[in-house]
């Protein structure tokens, strides 16, 4: 019985870490490196040096998309979420979406309160 438990434990450890060999780690590293280099190229080259792009919603959207792609690679491969069961992935994703929703909600409410309390005579901001 002890031999069977040892085989099952080694099979579980192998199944949990499948796909994360040195080749996969280096490929994910180079993808993250390329995405980071692209962010620096946009920030220092296209926006600051050559002025091809201007700071604004487009550049912010590009940064957010690149950051989300990098976050996916980090969570999926280095935190091994890609190798988990799909129900656990869905659970983590729903929690993540609720956290993002609450952050956006608080920013909207805070902006509303900031602009409406400035005009109130009992709470001057100056």
Secondary structure as GFF3:
##gff-version 3
##sequence-region A 1 126
A	DSSP	alpha_helix	2	16	.	.	.	ID=ss1
A	DSSP	alpha_helix	22	40	.	.	.	ID=ss2
A	DSSP	pi_helix	41	49	.	.	.	ID=ss3
A	DSSP	alpha_helix	57	73	.	.	.	ID=ss4
A	DSSP	pi_helix	74	78	.	.	.	ID=ss5
A	DSSP	three_ten_helix	81	83	.	.	.	ID=ss6
A	DSSP	alpha_helix	86	117	.	.	.	ID=ss7
###
